[in-house]
Amino acid sequence: MVTVKKATVKDVDKLLPLLLELDSINQTNGEWERLFKLHWDDNQNYFGYVMYDGDKAVGFLGLLFSRRVVKDKTSKFCNISSWIVRKEYRRQSLHLLLPVLELDNYTITVLTCNAGTYFITKKLGFIDLEVGQRVILPLPFLPKIIPSANIIFEHSEIEKRLKGETLKIYHDHRNLNCFHIIICGPKGTCYLVGTRTNKKNIPLAHIHYISDCRVFSSYISAVSGRLCWQVKVVGMLVDERLLQGETIFPSIHFSLPHPRVYKSNTLKSRDIDLLYSEYQILNL
């Protein structure tokens, strides 16, 4: 008999073989195990839903909960991190998702859609969050053309300069495989969080969070070469949404294979970034 229950630490040993068998992104045991820890919201005592046939795990929907201050109000987030169901049970996949839709006043995000996930979530009222990304290419420093700016990589100095919500973001992500960078100049300061990733074997710095898009767009050309050298990449990958319409030169637009989606009664797409998600937990 097939049953669905909240996934807790007691289910880890039975879920790992399922994740490793069906995994298509070559995560290790240790990387998958990060999903099974309570990372950011102590009010939740589970990390998703698991489908059992008898005592055998045949499906899993991973959830990452967090609370963040957006527009001076605390907002609750639930990121759907993994949705895996054995082929013979796929007709019952929705039983894993339906309880998530009943969460009270949560913004629900799916940031890594495939074709099936996108089709189902759109049928259930999810809205497109992002359809495209931009690769920002590094420029040499040209002081007569590009305004000067400082770039800070040292964690101790970054922690001193941050406060409030940005300091909380730093503390919540500093023990994960993220880079943290501050760009500062006469126009202000911008805090960046991201991970190093490979797209078609090309190393890129995937930017997950930009604290001030205006400052970022003003100075990124001035610091792009130093940033890429420090992170050991050939360019920066940013969701178009996070740029808020700002033009960055030189850069190239790419369409996502499947749009990111979200469902929220309180937030708009511009209020949502990629933090507190599987991007940091699984180092995507």
C-alpha distance (Angstrom), angle and dihedral (degrees) to the residues before:
residue distance angle dihedral
M1 . . .
V2 3.81 . .
T3 3.80 117.3 .
V4 3.81 134.7 173.9
K5 3.81 123.7 -146.7
K6 3.77 140.3 161.9
A7 3.80 111.1 -79.8
T8 3.81 115.5 -123.1
V9 3.79 135.9 166.4
K10 3.81 88.4 -81.2
D11 3.82 88.9 69.1
V12 3.81 98.0 51.8
D13 3.82 97.9 96.2
K14 3.81 91.6 52.4
L15 3.81 94.8 43.4
L16 3.80 98.9 50.9
P17 3.83 95.4 68.3
L18 3.81 89.0 50.0
L19 3.79 93.4 50.7
L20 3.79 94.0 45.8
E21 3.81 93.2 46.9
L22 3.79 95.5 50.4
D23 3.79 98.1 32.4
S24 3.81 116.8 121.9
I25 3.81 99.6 179.6
N26 3.81 98.4 61.2
Q27 3.78 99.1 -117.8
T28 3.79 117.4 173.6
N29 3.80 126.9 -127.1
G30 3.78 90.1 -102.4
E31 3.80 93.3 51.8
W32 3.80 93.1 49.2
E33 3.80 90.5 48.1
R34 3.80 89.4 63.4
L35 3.81 87.7 71.4
F36 3.79 89.7 61.6
K37 3.78 96.8 63.4
L38 3.78 127.8 84.7
H39 3.78 100.5 -112.9
W40 3.76 111.9 170.7
D41 3.82 114.8 -2.5
D42 3.78 117.1 55.4
N43 3.82 90.0 -174.9
Q44 3.81 89.0 77.1
N45 3.80 121.3 69.4
Y46 3.82 98.6 -172.4
F47 3.79 136.4 59.6
G48 3.80 103.2 -149.2
Y49 3.79 141.5 -51.7
V50 3.79 128.7 -59.8
M51 3.81 128.0 -158.9
Y52 3.80 117.2 -145.2
D53 3.77 131.9 -167.1
G54 3.76 99.1 -162.5
D55 3.80 103.7 -46.1
K56 3.83 95.1 -27.4
A57 3.83 119.7 101.4
V58 3.81 108.3 -130.4
G59 3.80 101.2 163.8
F60 3.78 141.7 23.7
L61 3.81 137.9 -173.4
G62 3.81 111.9 -168.9
L63 3.81 121.0 -148.8
L64 3.80 130.6 -166.9
F65 3.81 115.1 -165.0
S66 3.78 126.8 -159.8
R67 3.79 142.4 159.4
R68 3.79 120.6 -140.3
V69 3.77 138.7 173.2
V70 3.81 109.4 -115.0
K71 3.81 120.3 172.4
D72 3.82 89.1 -7.0
K73 3.81 91.8 -57.6
T74 3.79 130.0 101.9
S75 3.79 110.8 -111.8
K76 3.80 127.1 -168.4
F77 3.81 118.4 -135.2
C78 3.79 133.3 -166.8
N79 3.80 116.6 -171.3
I80 3.81 116.4 -163.1
S81 3.78 101.2 -139.8
S82 3.82 106.2 175.1
W83 3.79 134.1 8.7
I84 3.77 111.6 -173.5
V85 3.81 127.4 162.0
R86 3.79 128.6 168.3
K87 3.79 112.2 -109.4
E88 3.80 96.6 -111.6
Y89 3.84 91.1 54.9
R90 3.80 99.6 43.9
R91 3.80 93.4 108.9
Q92 3.79 86.8 67.6
S93 3.81 95.7 48.1
L94 3.80 93.6 110.4
H95 3.80 90.5 65.9
L96 3.81 86.7 73.6
L97 3.81 94.5 51.2
L98 3.80 103.1 40.6
P99 3.84 95.7 73.4
V100 3.81 89.2 54.2
L101 3.81 90.7 57.5
E102 3.79 88.5 58.5
L103 3.81 93.8 60.7
D104 3.79 109.9 124.3
N105 3.81 116.1 -114.1
Y106 3.80 96.9 -21.8
T107 3.78 128.1 144.8
I108 3.81 104.0 -133.1
T109 3.80 119.1 -157.3
V110 3.80 134.3 -170.3
L111 3.79 105.9 -169.8
T112 3.82 100.8 169.7
C113 3.80 106.3 47.0
N114 3.77 126.1 175.5
A115 3.81 122.5 -163.7
G116 3.79 94.7 -87.9
T117 3.80 95.7 46.1
Y118 3.80 92.0 47.5
F119 3.82 92.6 50.3
I120 3.81 93.7 49.4
T121 3.80 97.4 43.8
K122 3.79 92.6 48.7
K123 3.81 89.7 52.2
L124 3.82 87.4 53.4
G125 3.80 94.2 53.8
F126 3.79 103.3 -93.5
I127 3.81 116.1 151.7
D128 3.80 127.8 -136.8
L129 3.79 109.3 -97.7
E130 3.79 99.4 -179.7
V131 3.79 136.2 -2.6
G132 3.81 102.7 175.9
Q133 3.78 146.6 34.9
R134 3.77 135.3 -156.8
V135 3.79 128.2 -139.6
I136 3.81 110.3 -147.3
L137 3.79 111.7 -153.4
P138 3.81 122.2 -146.9
L139 3.79 122.0 -106.8
P140 3.80 128.6 -160.9
F141 3.79 113.0 -109.6
L142 3.82 109.2 -89.3
P143 3.83 105.5 -178.6
K144 3.81 95.5 -171.0
I145 3.81 92.0 54.4
I146 3.80 106.6 27.2
P147 3.84 122.2 54.1
S148 3.80 113.4 -117.8
A149 3.79 121.8 -109.8
N150 3.78 139.1 170.4
I151 3.78 122.9 -120.8
I152 3.80 121.7 -156.2
F153 3.80 123.2 -159.0
E154 3.83 102.1 161.4
H155 3.79 110.7 108.4
S156 3.80 94.7 -147.0
E157 3.81 91.7 54.5
I158 3.81 92.8 43.9
E159 3.80 91.2 52.8
K160 3.81 90.8 51.9
R161 3.79 93.0 52.6
L162 3.80 98.6 47.0
K163 3.78 126.6 81.1
G164 3.77 140.8 170.1
E165 3.80 115.7 0.7
T166 3.82 95.3 -2.1
L167 3.81 90.8 53.7
K168 3.80 89.2 50.9
I169 3.81 89.6 51.2
Y170 3.78 89.7 51.9
H171 3.81 93.4 49.9
D172 3.82 92.0 46.0
H173 3.82 93.4 52.7
R174 3.80 106.3 29.0
N175 3.82 94.3 95.6
L176 3.81 93.3 51.7
N177 3.81 128.0 80.2
C178 3.80 93.4 -86.7
F179 3.77 132.4 124.9
H180 3.81 119.2 -134.6
I181 3.80 120.9 -156.4
I182 3.80 136.1 172.4
I183 3.79 121.5 -155.6
C184 3.79 115.3 -165.4
G185 3.79 135.8 176.9
P186 3.81 141.3 139.1
K187 3.82 90.9 -64.1
G188 3.80 94.4 56.3
T189 3.79 143.7 -89.5
C190 3.81 131.6 -58.4
Y191 3.81 125.8 -166.6
L192 3.82 118.1 -153.2
V193 3.80 130.9 -165.5
G194 3.78 123.7 -174.0
T195 3.77 148.2 130.4
R196 3.77 134.5 -117.4
T197 3.80 110.4 -110.0
N198 3.80 140.7 169.0
K199 3.78 123.3 -127.5
K200 3.80 112.8 -173.1
N201 3.82 87.6 -18.5
I202 3.81 91.8 -54.3
P203 3.85 113.3 125.0
L204 3.81 112.3 -129.9
A205 3.79 136.9 172.1
H206 3.81 104.2 -122.9
I207 3.81 107.7 -151.9
H208 3.82 111.2 -147.2
Y209 3.80 100.3 172.7
I210 3.82 135.7 27.1
S211 3.80 114.6 -175.8
D212 3.84 95.6 -164.9
C213 3.79 118.0 19.8
R214 3.81 93.2 -171.8
V215 3.80 92.6 57.4
F216 3.80 91.1 41.8
S217 3.81 93.4 53.8
S218 3.82 91.4 45.2
Y219 3.79 96.4 53.8
I220 3.80 110.0 19.8
S221 3.81 93.0 94.3
A222 3.80 89.2 53.1
V223 3.80 94.0 53.1
S224 3.82 102.6 27.5
G225 3.79 94.2 99.3
R226 3.81 93.7 49.9
L227 3.81 92.2 43.8
C228 3.80 93.5 50.7
W229 3.81 91.4 46.6
Q230 3.81 91.9 50.6
V231 3.82 94.2 48.7
K232 3.84 91.6 38.9
V233 3.81 96.2 -123.9
V234 3.81 137.6 124.3
G235 3.81 97.4 -131.1
M236 3.80 148.3 -11.0
L237 3.81 124.2 -96.5
V238 3.83 115.8 -150.6
D239 3.80 133.8 171.1
E240 3.81 109.2 -115.0
R241 3.81 88.7 -128.9
L242 3.81 91.8 64.0
L243 3.81 91.5 55.9
Q244 3.82 91.1 59.8
G245 3.79 93.0 -146.4
E246 3.81 95.6 -50.4
T247 3.81 115.6 144.9
I248 3.80 116.0 -127.9
F249 3.82 121.4 -167.4
P250 2.94 127.2 -122.0
S251 3.80 99.9 21.0
I252 3.81 140.3 128.2
H253 3.82 128.0 -141.4
F254 3.81 121.5 -133.8
S255 3.80 128.5 -177.2
L256 3.78 118.0 -129.5
P257 3.83 113.9 -117.2
H258 3.82 87.4 -124.9
P259 3.82 125.0 7.9
R260 3.78 121.7 -109.3
V261 3.82 111.3 -114.9
Y262 3.80 138.8 -159.1
K263 3.78 142.5 -178.8
S264 3.80 120.9 -148.4
N265 3.79 140.6 150.2
T266 3.81 93.7 -160.1
L267 3.82 112.5 29.5
K268 3.79 136.3 63.7
S269 3.80 126.3 -144.2
R270 3.81 92.3 -98.6
D271 3.83 89.0 60.7
I272 3.82 93.5 59.5
D273 3.80 127.1 79.2
L274 3.82 132.4 169.4
L275 3.81 99.2 -94.2
Y276 3.81 124.5 116.9
S277 3.80 90.8 30.6
E278 3.79 144.7 106.1
Y279 3.80 88.5 -80.9
Q280 3.79 89.7 77.6
I281 3.82 98.8 30.3
L282 3.82 95.7 50.3
N283 3.81 95.2 28.8
L284 3.81 92.8 -124.4
